[in-house]
Amino acid sequence: MNIELVRLTSEYKEQLFEMLTEWKNDIIVNHTNMSPWKIWENDFHDFDYYLKHLDTKEDTTNGWVPDTTLFCLDNDRNIFVGAVNIRHYLNDELLKTGGHIGDGIRPSERRKGYATAMIALALIECKKIGIKKVLMCCDKENIASAKSILNNGGVFEHEVEEDGHIEQRYWIQL
């Protein structure tokens, strides 16, 4: 597996459109998860706006924290297979159910080991930011996500119910 996390640039516009078009169709047809939510915050068809507003640079009054969104590039096939959103620190809401890392794999690339590998790369990025202990959360029903977190050293803490969903919380010591 020859993957890396990359920042979005105009060089990757085609890869972004291909991945998000496939993913959006899957969300509509199969009602699948939209994680990481940050890649859906803006319409990717307006690429320049999307690119400019992908990351939160500083604290804002609406409760956002600084974050970085990176895309998982399969170098052998030159396609995006997933994305991660790394929150630089946690506010009260993120501490409850959001965590430091939101991640997702495009539908056609799931169950191939990309999530585990992508999270490992995201943890390296977290360490660069200065995060020493990473919180990751996932829906209790998302067994594949929990497995990817556990494969990266996640230690289950407890479950939290929010809006009728049960979220599991895991900590990863860096």
Backbone as a chain_set.jsonl record, in Angstrom:
{"seq": "MNIELVRLTSEYKEQLFEMLTEWKNDIIVNHTNMSPWKIWENDFHDFDYYLKHLDTKEDTTNGWVPDTTLFCLDNDRNIFVGAVNIRHYLNDELLKTGGHIGDGIRPSERRKGYATAMIALALIECKKIGIKKVLMCCDKENIASAKSILNNGGVFEHEVEEDGHIEQRYWIQL", "coords": {"N": [[0.854, -1.176, 0.0], [0.811, 2.013, -1.016], [0.537, 4.884, 0.136], [-0.195, 8.32, 0.993], [-0.783, 11.229, 3.02], [-2.124, 14.172, 1.797], [-2.237, 17.71, 1.28], [-4.957, 19.484, -0.089], [-4.714, 20.706, -3.331], [-4.85, 22.549, -6.429], [-3.813, 20.749, -8.183], [-4.908, 18.323, -7.466], [-7.583, 18.391, -8.108], [-9.18, 16.86, -9.931], [-9.014, 14.293, -8.761], [-10.292, 14.797, -6.343], [-12.921, 15.519, -7.182], [-13.724, 13.121, -8.415], [-13.653, 11.273, -6.261], [-15.44, 12.472, -4.348], [-17.822, 12.659, -5.8], [-18.477, 9.956, -6.249], [-18.74, 9.192, -3.553], [-20.784, 10.884, -2.617], [-22.973, 9.976, -4.116], [-23.215, 7.424, -2.989], [-23.92, 8.106, -0.395], [-26.429, 9.232, -0.849], [-27.868, 7.076, -2.028], [-27.428, 4.842, -0.294], [-27.526, 5.9, 2.238], [-25.22, 6.336, 3.793], [-22.481, 7.042, 6.066], [-21.222, 10.371, 6.56], [-18.625, 11.005, 7.268], [-15.301, 12.208, 7.082], [-17.031, 15.026, 8.267], [-16.22, 17.572, 7.542], [-15.318, 17.614, 4.872], [-17.6, 17.853, 3.486], [-18.691, 20.258, 4.082], [-18.71, 22.468, 2.338], [-19.65, 23.135, -1.103], [-18.068, 21.152, -3.352], [-17.961, 21.564, -6.062], [-17.583, 24.225, -6.596], [-14.673, 24.816, -6.776], [-12.514, 26.608, -6.131], [-13.552, 28.155, -4.003], [-14.132, 26.073, -2.232], [-11.559, 25.025, -1.734], [-10.338, 27.239, -0.516], [-11.795, 27.447, 1.853], [-11.486, 25.085, 3.246], [-9.957, 24.4, 5.532], [-10.053, 25.345, 9.0], [-8.627, 28.112, 10.247], [-8.276, 29.532, 12.617], [-9.641, 30.06, 15.918], [-13.178, 30.474, 15.97], [-16.253, 32.26, 16.475], [-18.369, 30.525, 16.288], [-17.889, 28.098, 17.491], [-16.073, 26.439, 16.258], [-12.835, 24.887, 15.995], [-9.316, 25.317, 15.309], [-8.361, 23.458, 12.45], [-7.167, 20.832, 10.279], [-7.481, 19.537, 7.087], [-6.815, 16.652, 5.336], [-6.084, 14.653, 2.48], [-6.174, 11.257, 1.495], [-3.983, 9.856, -0.563], [-3.632, 7.395, -2.948], [-0.78, 6.507, -4.22], [0.018, 4.731, -6.223], [-2.168, 4.412, -7.895], [-2.982, 6.961, -8.271], [-5.268, 8.157, -7.064], [-7.698, 9.546, -4.794], [-8.381, 7.943, -1.811], [-9.554, 8.406, 0.572], [-10.178, 10.6, 3.42], [-9.054, 12.761, 6.06], [-9.838, 14.712, 8.917], [-8.275, 16.773, 11.063], [-8.542, 17.964, 14.238], [-7.075, 20.549, 16.011], [-7.14, 20.981, 18.728], [-9.385, 20.205, 21.444], [-12.704, 21.31, 21.997], [-15.519, 21.64, 24.274], [-17.655, 20.237, 23.01], [-16.375, 18.654, 21.033], [-14.793, 17.136, 22.71], [-16.683, 15.584, 23.889], [-17.971, 13.992, 21.815], [-16.766, 14.279, 19.289], [-13.913, 14.253, 18.906], [-10.35, 14.239, 18.06], [-9.745, 13.407, 15.473], [-11.484, 13.066, 12.499], [-12.494, 10.732, 10.143], [-12.68, 9.077, 6.943], [-13.37, 6.678, 4.375], [-13.625, 6.367, 0.882], [-16.449, 4.835, -0.734], [-15.871, 2.674, -2.65], [-13.395, 1.813, -1.858], [-13.385, 0.76, 0.635], [-12.846, -1.558, 3.351], [-10.343, -2.544, 2.72], [-8.114, -2.042, 4.141], [-7.285, 0.564, 4.106], [-8.267, 2.494, 5.93], [-7.108, 1.924, 8.455], [-4.384, 2.323, 7.82], [-4.472, 5.003, 6.989], [-5.287, 6.34, 9.308], [-3.04, 5.844, 10.886], [-1.169, 7.458, 9.576], [-2.397, 9.917, 10.023], [-2.11, 10.13, 12.767], [0.607, 10.605, 12.988], [0.65, 13.171, 11.949], [-0.843, 14.449, 13.93], [0.93, 14.287, 16.057], [2.945, 15.981, 15.117], [1.634, 18.411, 15.339], [1.563, 18.665, 18.016], [-0.104, 17.26, 19.652], [-0.6, 15.011, 22.233], [-2.161, 13.007, 23.201], [-4.678, 11.374, 21.63], [-8.071, 11.656, 20.894], [-10.479, 9.578, 19.513], [-13.609, 9.034, 18.035], [-16.429, 6.956, 17.294], [-19.404, 5.747, 15.703], [-21.287, 3.318, 17.403], [-22.292, 1.259, 15.87], [-20.563, 1.132, 13.762], [-18.474, -0.98, 13.108], [-16.208, -1.476, 11.563], [-14.842, 0.965, 11.64], [-14.261, 1.169, 14.376], [-12.529, -0.998, 14.586], [-10.371, -0.108, 13.022], [-9.49, 1.995, 14.589], [-8.782, 0.641, 16.955], [-6.726, -0.936, 15.887], [-4.773, 0.943, 15.677], [-3.89, 1.39, 18.194], [-5.882, 2.336, 19.833], [-7.653, 2.795, 22.857], [-10.482, 1.729, 24.37], [-12.757, 3.857, 26.005], [-15.432, 4.724, 26.954], [-19.004, 4.746, 26.258], [-21.156, 7.165, 24.726], [-24.331, 8.588, 24.56], [-25.908, 10.342, 21.997], [-28.265, 12.263, 20.461], [-29.844, 9.987, 19.987], [-28.036, 8.192, 18.98], [-25.349, 5.968, 19.659], [-22.174, 6.704, 20.599], [-18.846, 5.615, 20.53], [-15.932, 6.062, 22.472], [-12.467, 6.421, 22.116], [-9.081, 6.441, 23.185], [-5.829, 7.332, 22.105], [-2.55, 7.041, 22.847], [0.214, 9.026, 22.081]], "CA": [[0.0, 0.0, 0.0], [1.662, 3.191, -1.191], [-0.355, 6.024, 0.351], [0.278, 9.461, 1.771], [-1.76, 12.279, 3.254], [-1.736, 15.381, 1.071], [-3.119, 18.878, 1.323], [-5.641, 19.691, -1.356], [-4.267, 21.78, -4.214], [-5.503, 22.437, -7.743], [-3.261, 19.543, -8.808], [-5.73, 17.179, -7.093], [-8.99, 18.699, -8.35], [-9.839, 15.711, -10.571], [-9.125, 13.218, -7.77], [-11.317, 15.203, -5.384], [-14.234, 15.412, -7.813], [-14.027, 11.707, -8.627], [-13.954, 10.639, -4.985], [-16.632, 13.012, -3.696], [-18.998, 12.305, -6.602], [-18.793, 8.565, -5.887], [-19.142, 9.151, -2.142], [-22.082, 11.551, -2.483], [-23.969, 9.038, -4.648], [-23.389, 6.371, -1.994], [-24.658, 8.702, 0.729], [-27.825, 9.384, -1.285], [-28.484, 5.767, -2.282], [-27.32, 3.914, 0.838], [-27.605, 6.658, 3.5], [-24.013, 6.032, 4.548], [-21.866, 8.047, 6.908], [-20.584, 11.506, 5.885], [-17.392, 11.335, 7.967], [-15.302, 13.388, 7.935], [-18.028, 16.014, 7.876], [-15.582, 18.793, 7.015], [-15.187, 17.575, 3.411], [-18.94, 18.116, 2.939], [-19.155, 21.564, 4.559], [-18.919, 23.351, 1.185], [-19.852, 22.472, -2.386], [-16.771, 20.961, -4.001], [-18.032, 21.983, -7.464], [-16.958, 25.544, -6.622], [-13.398, 24.338, -6.266], [-11.709, 27.663, -5.517], [-14.16, 28.448, -2.696], [-13.942, 24.86, -1.432], [-10.162, 24.979, -1.34], [-10.069, 28.365, 0.385], [-12.522, 27.287, 3.112], [-11.385, 23.697, 3.712], [-9.414, 24.352, 6.892], [-10.322, 26.441, 9.921], [-7.294, 28.594, 10.622], [-8.223, 30.034, 13.99], [-10.914, 29.965, 16.638], [-14.259, 31.336, 15.528], [-17.307, 32.38, 17.482], [-19.397, 29.48, 16.15], [-17.496, 26.873, 18.174], [-15.053, 25.687, 15.524], [-11.451, 24.999, 16.455], [-8.418, 25.159, 14.165], [-8.305, 22.088, 11.958], [-6.477, 20.57, 9.022], [-8.072, 18.442, 6.321], [-5.856, 16.022, 4.44], [-6.666, 13.606, 1.645], [-5.34, 10.071, 1.401], [-3.678, 9.6, -1.962], [-3.004, 6.135, -3.334], [0.195, 6.941, -5.214], [0.113, 3.783, -7.331], [-3.307, 4.601, -8.802], [-3.229, 8.398, -8.359], [-6.648, 8.46, -6.679], [-7.988, 9.746, -3.381], [-9.131, 6.825, -1.243], [-10.208, 8.836, 1.792], [-9.82, 11.909, 3.95], [-9.061, 12.947, 7.512], [-9.908, 16.075, 9.434], [-7.591, 16.768, 12.358], [-8.814, 19.132, 15.069], [-5.821, 20.817, 16.709], [-7.435, 20.769, 20.141], [-10.798, 19.875, 21.641], [-13.605, 22.114, 22.819], [-16.393, 20.752, 25.046], [-18.422, 19.37, 22.112], [-15.461, 17.669, 20.438], [-14.364, 16.253, 23.786], [-17.782, 14.66, 24.163], [-18.227, 12.994, 20.765], [-16.118, 14.508, 18.001], [-12.535, 13.796, 18.916], [-9.317, 14.947, 17.31], [-9.672, 12.968, 14.077], [-12.625, 12.531, 11.767], [-11.914, 10.071, 8.986], [-13.589, 8.3, 6.118], [-12.855, 6.054, 3.166], [-14.622, 6.363, -0.191], [-17.134, 3.543, -0.738], [-15.259, 1.588, -3.425], [-12.092, 1.447, -1.299], [-13.567, 0.295, 2.013], [-12.512, -2.933, 3.701], [-9.085, -2.905, 2.063], [-7.019, -1.67, 5.031], [-6.912, 1.973, 3.981], [-8.605, 3.29, 7.121], [-6.072, 1.704, 9.462], [-3.158, 2.981, 7.353], [-4.691, 6.442, 6.95], [-5.285, 6.812, 10.693], [-1.644, 5.826, 11.328], [-0.556, 8.67, 9.033], [-3.002, 11.068, 10.712], [-1.519, 10.208, 14.107], [1.9, 11.272, 12.803], [0.329, 14.601, 11.804], [-1.249, 14.922, 15.26], [2.157, 14.445, 16.844], [3.606, 17.19, 14.611], [0.885, 19.559, 15.861], [1.823, 18.719, 19.45], [-1.109, 16.491, 20.394], [0.062, 13.869, 22.872], [-3.167, 11.98, 23.441], [-5.69, 11.604, 20.603], [-9.401, 11.09, 21.08], [-11.233, 9.23, 18.311], [-14.95, 8.566, 18.338], [-17.147, 6.382, 16.163], [-20.723, 5.182, 15.963], [-21.179, 1.952, 17.92], [-22.626, 0.334, 14.784], [-19.497, 1.154, 12.762], [-17.471, -1.928, 13.604], [-14.976, -1.304, 10.781], [-14.153, 2.14, 12.162], [-13.724, 0.8, 15.687], [-11.392, -1.89, 14.344], [-9.254, 0.718, 12.548], [-9.002, 2.75, 15.752], [-8.093, -0.328, 17.812], [-5.491, -1.329, 15.207], [-3.811, 2.029, 15.86], [-3.593, 1.556, 19.618], [-6.999, 2.933, 20.555], [-8.117, 2.144, 24.081], [-11.885, 2.086, 24.595], [-13.025, 4.523, 27.282], [-16.829, 4.473, 27.262], [-19.969, 5.136, 25.23], [-21.954, 8.354, 24.987], [-25.509, 8.667, 23.692], [-26.164, 11.683, 21.482], [-29.295, 12.289, 19.427], [-30.306, 8.633, 19.71], [-26.925, 7.361, 18.511], [-24.343, 5.682, 20.675], [-20.811, 6.947, 20.131], [-17.793, 5.025, 21.339], [-14.768, 6.949, 22.618], [-11.188, 5.729, 22.235], [-7.907, 7.292, 23.336], [-4.583, 6.811, 21.564], [-1.399, 7.751, 23.403], [1.287, 9.164, 21.084]], "C": [[0.899, 1.237, 0.0], [0.78, 4.439, -1.102], [0.358, 7.122, 1.112], [-0.891, 10.414, 1.985], [-1.256, 13.542, 2.583], [-2.743, 16.492, 1.348], [-3.741, 19.024, -0.059], [-5.048, 20.895, -2.075], [-4.994, 21.594, -5.543], [-4.999, 21.22, -8.502], [-4.168, 18.329, -8.587], [-7.226, 17.404, -7.339], [-9.747, 17.501, -8.932], [-10.037, 14.563, -9.579], [-10.213, 13.527, -6.743], [-12.711, 15.006, -5.976], [-14.65, 13.956, -7.992], [-14.441, 11.033, -7.325], [-15.271, 11.149, -4.397], [-17.905, 12.742, -4.49], [-19.435, 10.878, -6.284], [-19.381, 8.499, -4.485], [-20.527, 9.759, -1.96], [-23.202, 10.651, -3.01], [-24.25, 7.922, -3.652], [-24.179, 6.881, -0.794], [-26.143, 8.8, 0.378], [-28.522, 8.026, -1.393], [-28.534, 4.902, -1.031], [-27.389, 4.573, 2.208], [-26.411, 6.371, 4.399], [-23.469, 7.267, 5.243], [-21.159, 9.13, 6.087], [-19.275, 11.913, 6.57], [-16.196, 11.233, 7.024], [-16.218, 14.478, 7.386], [-17.415, 17.21, 7.163], [-15.469, 18.782, 5.49], [-16.522, 17.834, 2.712], [-19.461, 19.496, 3.312], [-19.488, 22.511, 3.405], [-19.053, 22.527, -0.088], [-18.517, 22.377, -3.134], [-16.774, 21.376, -5.469], [-17.502, 23.409, -7.659], [-15.575, 25.358, -5.995], [-12.586, 25.424, -5.563], [-12.232, 28.031, -4.132], [-13.911, 27.28, -1.742], [-12.516, 24.818, -0.866], [-9.834, 26.056, -0.301], [-10.678, 28.156, 1.771], [-12.439, 25.878, 3.705], [-10.921, 23.6, 5.156], [-9.879, 25.559, 7.696], [-8.981, 26.866, 10.479], [-7.194, 29.022, 12.082], [-9.586, 29.849, 14.63], [-11.939, 30.904, 16.015], [-15.351, 31.317, 16.581], [-18.345, 31.271, 17.379], [-18.975, 28.139, 16.738], [-16.495, 26.014, 17.429], [-13.71, 25.853, 16.207], [-10.558, 24.882, 15.22], [-8.338, 23.687, 13.751], [-7.552, 22.028, 10.638], [-7.146, 19.383, 8.358], [-7.046, 17.955, 5.312], [-6.54, 14.886, 3.688], [-5.664, 12.474, 1.485], [-5.19, 9.687, -0.072], [-3.025, 8.232, -2.108], [-2.073, 6.484, -4.49], [0.277, 6.011, -6.423], [-0.992, 3.994, -8.364], [-3.65, 6.07, -9.019], [-4.703, 8.747, -8.122], [-6.704, 8.756, -5.189], [-8.816, 8.553, -2.914], [-9.854, 7.217, 0.035], [-9.731, 10.208, 2.223], [-9.85, 11.877, 5.473], [-9.169, 14.426, 7.824], [-9.346, 16.016, 10.842], [-7.892, 18.076, 13.08], [-7.611, 19.335, 15.985], [-5.955, 20.744, 18.223], [-8.94, 20.565, 20.257], [-11.51, 20.94, 22.453], [-14.545, 21.129, 23.533], [-17.157, 19.771, 24.159], [-17.548, 18.279, 21.505], [-14.958, 16.683, 21.478], [-15.437, 15.208, 24.077], [-17.892, 13.588, 23.081], [-17.468, 13.192, 19.464], [-14.71, 13.96, 17.902], [-11.598, 14.653, 18.088], [-9.351, 14.624, 15.82], [-11.037, 12.481, 13.607], [-12.052, 11.911, 10.502], [-12.978, 9.318, 8.201], [-12.888, 7.795, 4.866], [-13.967, 6.028, 2.122], [-15.196, 4.955, -0.341], [-16.416, 2.412, -1.484], [-13.935, 1.103, -2.846], [-12.176, 0.955, 0.143], [-13.22, -1.181, 2.138], [-11.277, -3.455, 2.97], [-7.874, -2.529, 2.916], [-6.619, -0.208, 4.965], [-7.175, 2.771, 5.25], [-7.533, 3.146, 8.195], [-4.791, 2.441, 9.082], [-3.298, 4.499, 7.37], [-4.679, 7.03, 8.362], [-3.844, 6.845, 11.227], [-0.911, 7.073, 10.826], [-1.11, 9.923, 9.716], [-2.421, 11.229, 12.113], [-0.136, 10.85, 14.048], [1.69, 12.783, 12.682], [-0.083, 15.198, 13.147], [-0.025, 15.19, 16.131], [2.908, 15.705, 16.417], [2.95, 18.452, 15.157], [1.132, 19.729, 17.359], [0.78, 18.008, 20.291], [-0.425, 15.243, 20.939], [-0.883, 12.701, 23.114], [-4.357, 12.297, 22.535], [-6.991, 10.908, 20.973], [-10.006, 10.811, 19.709], [-12.566, 8.636, 18.745], [-15.564, 7.945, 17.093], [-18.493, 5.848, 16.635], [-20.55, 3.725, 16.399], [-21.441, 0.917, 16.828], [-21.5, 0.218, 13.75], [-18.319, 0.302, 13.245], [-16.147, -1.769, 12.86], [-14.165, -0.114, 11.299], [-13.519, 1.832, 13.52], [-12.489, -0.083, 15.528], [-10.162, -1.099, 13.892], [-8.647, 1.527, 13.688], [-8.218, 1.816, 16.681], [-6.76, -0.762, 17.205], [-4.395, -0.276, 15.339], [-3.558, 2.338, 17.333], [-4.699, 2.195, 20.423], [-7.404, 2.106, 21.76], [-9.529, 2.652, 24.352], [-12.049, 2.71, 25.974], [-14.462, 4.247, 27.729], [-17.708, 4.918, 26.095], [-20.756, 6.349, 25.699], [-23.141, 8.322, 24.036], [-25.731, 10.119, 23.291], [-27.151, 11.579, 20.33], [-29.733, 10.881, 19.016], [-29.238, 7.697, 19.171], [-25.953, 7.128, 19.653], [-22.972, 5.811, 20.031], [-19.839, 6.274, 21.092], [-16.586, 5.956, 21.32], [-13.524, 6.107, 22.87], [-10.072, 6.754, 22.374], [-6.689, 6.575, 22.783], [-3.45, 7.674, 22.108], [-0.304, 7.814, 22.339], [2.635, 9.207, 21.753]], "O": [[1.661, 1.455, 0.942], [0.337, 4.978, -2.116], [1.368, 6.895, 1.778], [-1.862, 10.407, 1.228], [-0.106, 13.94, 2.772], [-3.921, 16.249, 1.61], [-3.111, 18.718, -1.071], [-4.9, 21.969, -1.492], [-5.674, 20.589, -5.749], [-5.696, 20.711, -9.381], [-4.199, 17.415, -9.411], [-8.049, 16.657, -6.811], [-10.838, 17.171, -8.466], [-11.095, 13.934, -9.556], [-10.959, 12.641, -6.326], [-13.578, 14.398, -5.347], [-15.803, 13.603, -7.746], [-15.44, 10.316, -7.274], [-16.121, 10.355, -3.995], [-18.974, 12.607, -3.895], [-20.62, 10.619, -6.074], [-20.392, 7.836, -4.255], [-21.354, 9.213, -1.229], [-24.27, 10.579, -2.402], [-25.4, 7.515, -3.487], [-25.013, 6.162, -0.243], [-27.006, 8.493, 1.201], [-29.637, 7.856, -0.901], [-29.564, 4.295, -0.735], [-27.32, 3.889, 3.229], [-26.559, 6.186, 5.607], [-23.94, 8.385, 5.031], [-20.569, 8.84, 5.046], [-18.862, 13.067, 6.454], [-16.09, 10.279, 6.253], [-16.181, 14.805, 6.2], [-18.036, 17.791, 6.274], [-15.519, 19.844, 4.871], [-16.568, 18.011, 1.495], [-20.56, 19.871, 2.901], [-20.449, 23.275, 3.492], [-18.626, 21.374, -0.147], [-17.921, 23.39, -3.497], [-15.708, 21.525, -6.067], [-17.032, 23.761, -8.74], [-15.35, 25.702, -4.835], [-12.024, 25.173, -4.496], [-11.451, 28.202, -3.195], [-13.528, 27.478, -0.589], [-12.312, 24.602, 0.329], [-9.131, 25.793, 0.674], [-10.13, 28.639, 2.763], [-13.237, 25.523, 4.572], [-11.448, 22.793, 5.922], [-10.075, 26.647, 7.154], [-8.281, 26.074, 11.109], [-6.14, 28.885, 12.703], [-10.563, 29.519, 13.957], [-11.598, 32.005, 15.583], [-15.365, 30.462, 17.466], [-19.135, 31.094, 18.306], [-19.644, 27.133, 16.502], [-16.105, 24.957, 17.925], [-13.474, 26.835, 16.91], [-11.009, 24.392, 14.185], [-8.258, 22.794, 14.594], [-7.335, 23.043, 9.976], [-7.356, 18.346, 8.987], [-6.485, 18.733, 4.54], [-7.456, 14.244, 4.202], [-4.462, 12.703, 1.357], [-6.14, 9.255, -0.725], [-2.005, 7.943, -1.482], [-2.528, 6.728, -5.608], [0.574, 6.461, -7.529], [-0.783, 3.781, -9.559], [-4.502, 6.397, -9.846], [-5.303, 9.52, -8.869], [-5.871, 8.282, -4.417], [-9.818, 8.196, -3.533], [-10.68, 6.454, 0.537], [-8.991, 10.887, 1.511], [-10.566, 11.085, 6.087], [-8.659, 15.276, 7.094], [-9.865, 15.306, 11.704], [-7.546, 19.156, 12.602], [-7.176, 18.401, 16.658], [-4.978, 20.472, 18.921], [-9.675, 20.732, 19.284], [-10.995, 21.415, 23.465], [-14.379, 19.916, 23.405], [-17.294, 18.599, 24.511], [-17.94, 17.112, 21.47], [-14.723, 15.516, 21.163], [-15.127, 14.081, 24.465], [-17.904, 12.398, 23.394], [-17.531, 12.32, 18.598], [-14.358, 13.287, 16.933], [-11.999, 15.655, 17.497], [-9.022, 15.475, 14.993], [-11.658, 11.613, 14.221], [-11.2, 12.519, 9.853], [-14.034, 8.971, 8.729], [-11.942, 8.406, 4.369], [-15.113, 5.706, 2.436], [-14.489, 3.977, -0.096], [-16.365, 1.291, -0.979], [-13.404, 0.087, -3.293], [-11.151, 0.758, 0.795], [-13.288, -1.944, 1.175], [-11.177, -4.639, 2.646], [-6.735, -2.677, 2.473], [-5.717, 0.223, 5.684], [-6.378, 3.639, 5.607], [-7.099, 4.139, 8.78], [-4.182, 3.106, 9.92], [-2.355, 5.206, 7.724], [-4.118, 8.104, 8.581], [-3.473, 7.775, 11.942], [-0.127, 7.674, 11.561], [-0.372, 10.878, 9.957], [-2.259, 12.352, 12.59], [0.249, 11.568, 14.971], [2.452, 13.572, 13.24], [0.288, 16.328, 13.465], [0.041, 16.19, 16.846], [3.448, 16.419, 17.262], [3.627, 19.448, 15.409], [0.933, 20.814, 17.906], [0.778, 18.138, 21.515], [0.242, 14.514, 20.205], [-0.455, 11.551, 23.219], [-4.971, 13.358, 22.655], [-7.007, 9.727, 21.32], [-10.045, 11.69, 18.849], [-12.642, 7.848, 19.688], [-15.26, 8.353, 15.972], [-18.684, 5.542, 17.811], [-19.752, 2.99, 15.817], [-20.876, -0.176, 16.859], [-21.499, -0.714, 12.946], [-17.309, 0.819, 13.723], [-15.081, -1.912, 13.458], [-12.939, -0.186, 11.385], [-12.372, 2.198, 13.773], [-11.514, 0.074, 16.262], [-9.045, -1.382, 14.324], [-7.432, 1.72, 13.744], [-7.126, 2.156, 17.136], [-5.777, -0.938, 17.924], [-3.218, -0.574, 15.134], [-3.07, 3.415, 17.675], [-4.489, 2.564, 21.578], [-7.488, 0.88, 21.693], [-9.745, 3.849, 24.539], [-11.56, 2.186, 26.974], [-14.683, 3.611, 28.759], [-17.213, 5.402, 25.077], [-20.993, 6.54, 26.892], [-22.979, 8.061, 22.844], [-25.742, 11.014, 24.136], [-26.898, 10.888, 19.343], [-29.965, 10.618, 17.836], [-29.514, 6.522, 18.931], [-25.762, 7.992, 20.509], [-22.651, 5.129, 19.058], [-19.994, 6.355, 22.31], [-16.259, 6.556, 20.296], [-13.519, 5.209, 23.712], [-10.115, 7.814, 21.75], [-6.529, 5.367, 22.964], [-3.397, 8.879, 21.862], [0.066, 6.792, 21.762], [3.657, 9.321, 21.076]]}, "num_chains": 1, "name": "protein.A"}
